[in-house]
């Protein structure tokens, strides 16, 4: 997904703007112009702070806390557009599993994530 930088960063928040395309309404959020559904998914991810595996709960690893240096201080996540300190949108290829350290969405840990009505 290609993103255009917004004129002023809105760390952790944003404002609705009135650009419409044939596919989606675009909003400014986290300093980027993105489809409104992506903003909704980022906001929903912030409410899903843990993973559960075999009855054990662990905090999700936030952007910038991964073992791999993704340069979170310099730019939003290249896959899900969160900024440093935010929780990745589940399915992001950057998010690490807090149990095994692999990519959370494909590791063998069979993670359970709390459901949130905002996730589409």
C-alpha positions in Angstrom: 0.0 0.0 0.0 1.5 3.4 -1.0 1.0 6.2 1.4 1.6 9.9 1.0 3.0 11.9 3.9 0.6 14.3 5.5 1.7 17.9 6.1 1.8 17.6 9.8 2.2 14.4 11.9 -0.7 13.5 14.2 1.1 11.1 16.5 -1.4 8.6 17.9 -4.4 10.5 16.5 -5.7 12.3 13.5 -8.5 14.1 11.9 -10.9 13.2 9.2 -10.4 14.9 5.9 -12.7 15.0 3.0 -10.8 13.3 0.2 -12.8 10.5 -1.4 -11.7 8.0 -3.9 -13.6 5.4 -5.7 -12.4 2.8 -3.2 -12.4 4.6 0.1 -12.5 7.8 2.2 -9.0 8.8 3.1 -8.1 10.2 6.5 -5.0 11.8 8.0 -3.8 9.6 10.9 -0.4 9.0 12.4 1.0 11.6 10.0 -0.2 9.6 7.0 -3.0 9.7 4.5 -4.8 6.3 4.7 -8.1 4.6 4.1 -10.5 5.2 6.9 -10.8 1.5 7.5 -7.0 1.4 8.3 -7.4 4.1 10.9 -10.3 2.1 12.4 -8.2 -1.0 12.5 -5.3 0.8 14.2 -7.6 2.3 16.8 -9.1 -1.1 17.5 -5.7 -2.8 17.8 -4.9 -0.4 20.7 -7.7 -2.0 22.7 -6.3 -5.5 22.1 -3.3 -5.3 24.4 -2.6 -9.0 25.1 -2.3 -12.4 23.4 -3.4 -15.6 25.1 -1.9 -19.0 24.6 -2.8 -22.2 26.5 -4.2 -20.1 29.4 -1.2 -17.8 29.6 -1.6 -14.1 28.8 1.2 -11.8 27.6 1.4 -8.2 26.6 1.6 -7.7 22.8 4.9 -6.2 21.6 4.5 -2.6 20.5 6.1 -1.0 17.5 9.6 0.0 18.4 10.0 -2.8 21.0 10.7 -5.6 18.5 14.1 -7.4 18.4 14.5 -6.3 14.8 15.2 -2.5 14.5 12.4 -1.2 12.2 13.5 2.4 12.7 10.3 3.2 14.6 11.7 6.6 15.8 11.9 7.7 12.1 8.8 6.3 10.5 5.5 4.5 10.9 5.4 0.7 10.5 5.8 -0.1 6.8 3.0 -2.8 7.0 0.3 -1.5 9.3 1.1 2.3 9.7 1.2 2.3 13.5 3.7 4.7 15.1 6.3 4.0 17.8 4.6 2.7 21.0 1.4 1.6 19.3 0.2 -2.0 19.0 0.4 -3.4 15.5 -2.8 -4.3 13.6 -3.1 -8.1 13.9 -1.7 -9.7 10.7 1.1 -7.1 10.4 4.3 -8.9 9.3 6.4 -6.8 11.8 4.6 -7.8 15.0 6.6 -10.3 17.0 5.0 -13.1 19.1 5.6 -12.5 22.8 5.9 -16.2 23.3 8.3 -17.4 20.6 9.6 -14.2 18.9 8.5 -15.2 15.4 6.0 -13.2 13.3 2.8 -13.3 15.5 0.4 -13.9 12.7 2.1 -17.0 11.3 3.9 -18.5 14.3 2.8 -21.9 15.6 1.7 -20.5 19.0 -2.0 -20.4 18.0 -2.5 -17.0 19.6 -5.9 -15.9 20.8 -6.6 -12.2 20.4 -9.5 -10.5 22.1 -12.2 -9.5 19.6 -13.0 -5.9 19.1 -16.1 -4.6 17.2 -13.9 -2.1 15.3 -11.8 -4.6 13.6 -12.9 -5.4 10.0 
